[in-house]
Structure formats: C-alpha cells, structure tokens
C-alpha cells in the first residue's frame, strides 16, 4: 500500500507541537522537500525563520 505521509500541528496550547510520520525509508533524508519540512518543523516552535 506504500507510504501514507502524515503531518500534524497544534497551536492551541502554549507549546507548539509538530508530528511528522513519513514512513520508514532512510531515503527520505536525501529528499530536499523532506529536509526542508524537517528543518521548518524545528524552527517553527522556536519562532525562528
């Protein structure tokens, strides 16, 4: 059935929450779009651009 990407955020609490489930392939870390998503999900809770 393949991978079923899930990205979930929650801004309704004092802390920002990000949940990313993209599958189990280590190849994701070679994908520029995934690396951008991961980087942004780290900077977003830290309020950085």
C-alpha angles and dihedrals in degrees: 000000000000130000121325108202117215126189119177131177133182124197097169095096134059089259123058116236128202125182119187123181111172102157135268104287118119086207088081089078088063092054112097094207091053093047090051091049091049093047092048091048088057096046096042096068089043089055092237131133 
